[in-house]
Amino acid sequence: MNEAPLDEAEKNARHNARMKAIQAARAKLMAEKNIEKGLLIVHTGAGKGKTTAALGMACRAIGHGHRVSIIQFIKGAMTTGEKVVFDAFADQVEFRPMGEGFTWDTQDRVRDIAVAREAWEVIKARILDPDDWDMVIADELNIILRYDYLPLAEVLEVVTARPEGKHVVITGRNAPDALIEAADLVTEMAQVKHPFRAGVKAQAGIEF
Amino acid sequence: MNEAPLDEAEKNARHNARMKAIQAARAKLMAEKNIEKGLLIVHTGAGKGKTTAALGMACRAIGHGHRVSIIQFIKGAMTTGEKVVFDAFADQVEFRPMGEGFTWDTQDRVRDIAVAREAWEVIKARILDPDDWDMVIADELNIILRYDYLPLAEVLEVVTARPEGKHVVITGRNAPDALIEAADLVTEMAQVKHPFRAGVKAQAGIEF
């Protein structure tokens, strides 16, 4: 058994050979991936980044000339930094905060339900529209479903009936199992560490 | 014991009372959070959304008038959708893909290390600059650390020495424990479901 440390030349040679093998394996894998379709994407989990990643996807889509509709179910009141960016591409993006704030601020279940229904009718029309809106983002819809403000069955029916090629992104913690089941791409944003724990407040450019 | 189902009026009343209590608890909690500081943020995990969420944070920061530097350590070759968006705010953002592609494509450890060093010197200068760059994003730096292309100790020293108020965002799977330890905010993007599994290929507006 050779226990002498690898010298740099050998390290380099081994690395390069390993990468060649990985490249070949990846090329084979990628060649098998040839389906192009509109995806149902879910960002869930208790960590940060669910909405932020959806906004990043919106940026990406805008850059490719797509049209994106972003409907926010909860954060109606907050003026957000990203709005400035989306306003610069107003012919491609609509950014509609249709919620009235957090449920603990509104404190009115009947009104919350009515507001959720109104937002849902807008996004439903976007999702089912065969001619417009390449990407539709239903921000915090999972929260709405969690509170039973909208019937899950109706939401599932609509997202499943989306036209081919349409991407739908749904965010919010506690995504229902049936939604995860129906989705093509699901990421759970898990909280490993949060600055609130250390007394740091929400800051411009980070939280909003 | 009352087993009769709640009528809607009672459901509403209970909900509204619970929300009032949550609001009070949150107000107390938020009042304790009064530190404002530049955060060290890490997005790690095997799931999607690490880079995308960082780009979403960049959008947010831009909207607040901040200046953002985004240095990509890996995805040098790829033309990305978000570039179009950032180009529209060229006076506030620099977006520099400084990698030469994935390690399995370059297949050259010596060159990879030299390229990583070059990108790191740029981002190090941005992180330590006391007068410019409110947010610095080191995209896929964790991969570079994973391959030992840069000394972890040096990276830790630099991010820890960042000027007050400067946000640093580091992405990539397999974040080193010591980096997580040093960070203020860490999210793990966990893969629940990925469309590659179903034969779906990388698509414009989603993956790039």
Interface residues (C-beta under 8 A of the other chain):
Chain A: K11 N12 H15 N16 M19 K20 I22 Q23 R26 L29 M30 E32 K33 N34 I35 E36 K37 L39 I41 V42 H43 T44 G45 G47 K48 G49 T51 T52 A53 A54 L55 G56 M57 C59 R60 A61 I62 G63 H64 H66 T80 G81 E82 K83 V84 V85 A88 F89 T103 W104 D105 T106 Q107 D108 R109 V110 D134 M135 H167 I180 A183 D184 L185 V186 T187 E188 M189 A190 Q191 V192 K193 H194 P195 F196 A198 G199 V200 K201 A202 Q203 A204 G205 I206 F208
Chain B: K11 N12 H15 N16 M19 K20 I22 Q23 R26 L29 M30 E32 K33 N34 I35 E36 K37 L39 I41 V42 H43 T44 G45 G47 K48 G49 T51 T52 A53 A54 L55 G56 M57 C59 R60 A61 I62 G63 H64 H66 T80 G81 E82 K83 V84 V85 A88 F89 T103 W104 D105 T106 Q107 D108 R109 V110 D134 M135 H167 I180 A183 D184 L185 V186 T187 E188 M189 A190 Q191 V192 K193 H194 P195 F196 A198 G199 V200 K201 A202 Q203 A204 G205 I206 F208
